[in-house]
Amino acid sequence: QVQLVESGGGLVQAGGSLRLSCAASGGTFSRRLNKGWFRQAPGKEREPVAAINWTGDRTYYTDSVKGRFTISRDNAKDTVQLQMNTLKPEDTAVYYCAAGGSISLPTPTGYPWWGQGTQVTVSS
């Protein structure tokens, strides 16, 4: 069993930065899983934001966040971070940490383990 807990969400002004963290529990099995971040805005479908493989040498970013967001992981602590810079109002959403799916093209149905989500609100 793998458990994921997100933290770091909040309210930030447009152009500002925010850092999300995901703490995983599951021992060596969890540390070897690909992990990613998804987001869901009100009235919209859940979409992939970024993902990283277990060794940390392959990443995925959706086009809208390339150059602004950076995903990283610390396998010793089994944590995953999402550094978000130059935030825009359209980044406002609930952000979810997920594990166990594809890196090349992440989809919600491909990830069996999920956190509870953390709210990110970017004011204009």
C-alpha positions in Angstrom: 0.0 0.0 0.0 1.2 3.5 -0.9 0.0 6.7 0.8 0.6 10.2 -0.5 0.2 13.5 1.3 0.5 16.9 -0.4 1.4 20.1 1.3 2.4 23.7 0.3 -0.7 24.9 -1.4 -2.0 28.4 -0.8 -2.8 31.8 -2.1 -0.2 33.7 -4.2 -0.2 36.7 -6.5 0.3 36.4 -10.2 4.0 36.3 -11.0 4.9 34.8 -7.7 6.2 31.4 -6.7 5.0 28.4 -4.7 6.6 25.0 -3.8 4.5 21.9 -3.4 5.7 18.8 -1.6 4.4 15.2 -1.6 5.4 12.8 1.2 5.0 9.2 0.3 4.8 6.1 2.5 5.5 2.6 1.2 9.1 1.8 1.7 11.4 0.7 -1.1 8.4 -0.2 -3.3 7.1 3.4 -3.2 10.6 4.9 -3.9 10.8 2.9 -7.1 7.5 4.2 -8.5 7.2 6.9 -11.1 5.4 9.9 -9.6 3.7 13.0 -10.9 1.5 16.0 -10.3 -2.0 16.5 -11.7 -4.4 19.4 -11.3 -8.1 20.0 -11.6 -9.7 23.4 -12.0 -13.5 23.9 -11.2 -15.6 22.5 -14.1 -12.6 21.0 -15.9 -11.1 17.6 -16.2 -8.0 16.5 -14.3 -4.9 17.1 -16.3 -1.2 16.1 -15.9 1.2 18.8 -14.9 4.6 17.1 -14.4 6.0 13.7 -13.8 9.3 12.1 -12.9 10.7 8.6 -13.0 12.1 6.8 -10.0 15.7 7.6 -10.8 15.0 11.2 -11.4 16.6 11.4 -14.9 13.4 11.6 -17.0 10.6 14.1 -16.6 7.4 15.2 -18.3 5.8 18.7 -18.4 2.6 19.8 -20.0 3.3 22.6 -22.5 1.6 25.3 -20.4 4.1 25.0 -17.6 7.4 24.3 -19.4 10.0 26.8 -18.3 8.0 27.8 -15.2 7.6 24.6 -13.2 10.2 22.1 -12.0 9.6 18.6 -10.6 12.2 16.9 -8.4 12.4 14.0 -5.9 14.4 12.9 -2.9 14.3 9.1 -2.7 16.0 9.0 0.7 13.0 10.8 2.1 10.5 9.5 -0.5 9.3 13.0 -1.3 8.4 14.8 -4.6 8.5 18.5 -5.0 6.9 20.8 -7.6 8.5 24.3 -7.8 6.1 26.7 -9.5 7.4 30.0 -10.7 5.8 32.9 -12.6 2.4 31.7 -11.6 -0.6 32.7 -13.6 -4.3 32.9 -12.6 -5.0 29.9 -15.0 -2.7 27.8 -12.8 -5.4 28.0 -10.1 -6.6 24.4 -9.3 -6.5 21.6 -6.8 -3.1 19.9 -7.2 -2.8 16.1 -6.7 0.3 14.0 -6.2 0.1 10.5 -7.9 2.3 7.5 -8.2 2.6 4.4 -10.3 2.0 5.6 -13.9 3.6 6.5 -17.1 6.2 9.3 -17.5 6.0 9.7 -21.3 2.3 10.6 -21.3 0.7 10.6 -17.9 -3.0 10.0 -17.6 -5.2 9.9 -14.4 -6.4 6.3 -15.1 -2.8 5.1 -15.3 -1.9 6.2 -11.8 -3.3 3.8 -9.1 -2.3 5.9 -6.0 -3.3 9.4 -5.2 -3.0 12.0 -2.5 -5.9 14.1 -1.2 -5.0 17.3 -3.1 -3.9 20.8 -2.1 -5.5 24.0 -3.3 -3.4 26.5 -5.2 -5.0 29.9 -5.9 -3.3 32.6 -8.0 -4.8 36.0 -7.8 -4.7 38.5 -10.7 
